[in-house]
C-alpha cells in the first residue's frame, strides 16, 4: 500500500464561526467603551439591555456548534466505516500468510506443552521421592527422639526413687537423731531436776541447821539473861520452854 503524505489539518472546518467572531470583535470594542450608571433606573435598564444582546450571541454560538458538530459526527461515522472496510481487506491479505505461520506456531506449542508436561511430571516425581525420603528421615528422627525421651524418663524415675530413698534415709536419721537428742534432753532435764532437788534439800538442810543453831543461840542468850536476873536455872529452863511453845500471852521470842 503506497504511503501518503501527512497533511496538516486546516481551520477551514471552523469557518462556520467567522460571522459570529466578527460580531464578538465589534461587541468587544463597544463593551470597553460603554459606561453605565447602575444606580439610576435608566442606567440599570441600558446595562441589562446590553447584557441581553450579549447573551443572544452566546445562543448563536451554541446553535452554530450544535449544527457543525452534527455534521462532524456524521463525517466521523463515515470515516470509521471506511477505516473498517480497508482494515478488513488488509486483514484478509494478512490471514493468507499468517494462518500457516499460526499453525506452525500451534504445532510447536503442542510440542513445547508436551515437553513442559513431561518435565513437570518428572519434577513432581522427583519432589515426591524427596518428600518420601524426608518423611522417612523424620520418622527415624521421631523414633530416636521417643527412645531418648523414654531413656530420660526411666533415668529420671531411677533418680527420683534414689532421691526419695535418700530423703527417707535422711529423714530416718534425722528422726533418730531428734529422738536421741530428745532422750538426752529429757535425761539432762531429769539430771538437772535431781541436781536442783538435792541442792534445794541441801540448802533447806543448811537453812534448818543454821536456823536450829540460831534458835539455840537465841535460847542460850535468853537463858543466860534470865540467869543473870537471879532466876533459878530450873525455872529458867521452864520459862524458856514456855516461851518457845508460845504459852505465855503477849510474849514471844524474836528470832
Residue, then its C-alpha position, 0 to 999 in steps of 0.5 A: x500500500x503506497x504511503x501518503x503524505x501527512x497533511x496538516x489539518x486546516x481551520x477551514x472546518x471552523x469557518x462556520x464561526x467567522x460571522x459570529x467572531x466578527x460580531x464578538x470583535x465589534x461587541x468587544x470594542x463597544x463593551x470597553x467603551x460603554x459606561x453605565x450608571x447602575x444606580x439610576x433606573x435608566x442606567x440599570x435598564x441600558x446595562x441589562x439591555x446590553x447584557x441581553x444582546x450579549x447573551x443572544x450571541x452566546x445562543x448563536x454560538x451554541x446553535x452554530x456548534x450544535x449544527x457543525x458538530x452534527x455534521x462532524x459526527x456524521x463525517x466521523x461515522x463515515x470515516x470509521x466505516x471506511x477505516x473498517x472496510x480497508x482494515x478488513x481487506x488488509x486483514x484478509x491479505x494478512x490471514x493468507x500468510x499468517x494462518x500457516x505461520x499460526x499453525x506452525x506456531x500451534x504445532x510447536x506449542x503442542x510440542x513445547x506443552x508436551x515437553x513442559x508436561x513431561x518435565x513437570x511430571x518428572x519434577x513432581x516425581x522427583x519432589x515426591x521421592x524427596x518428600x518420601x525420603x524426608x518423611x522417612x528421615x523424620x520418622x527415624x528422627x521421631x523414633x530416636x527422639x521417643x527412645x531418648x525421651x523414654x531413656x530420660x524418663x526411666x533415668x529420671x524415675x531411677x533418680x527420683x526413687x534414689x532421691x526419695x530413698x535418700x530423703x527417707x534415709x535422711x529423714x530416718x536419721x534425722x528422726x533418730x537423731x531428734x529422738x536421741x537428742x530428745x532422750x538426752x534432753x529429757x535425761x539432762x532435764x531429769x539430771x538437772x531436776x535431781x541436781x536442783x532437788x538435792x541442792x534445794x534439800x541441801x540448802x533447806x538442810x543448811x537453812x534448818x541447821x543454821x536456823x536450829x543453831x540460831x534458835x539455840x543461840x537465841x535460847x542460850x542468850x535468853x537463858x543466860x539473861x534470865x540467869x543473870x536476873x537471879x532466876x533459878x536455872x530450873x525455872x529458867x529452863x521452864x520459862x524458856x520452854x514456855x516461851x518457845x511453845x508460845x504459852x505465855x500471852x503477849x510474849x514471844x521470842x524474836x528470832 
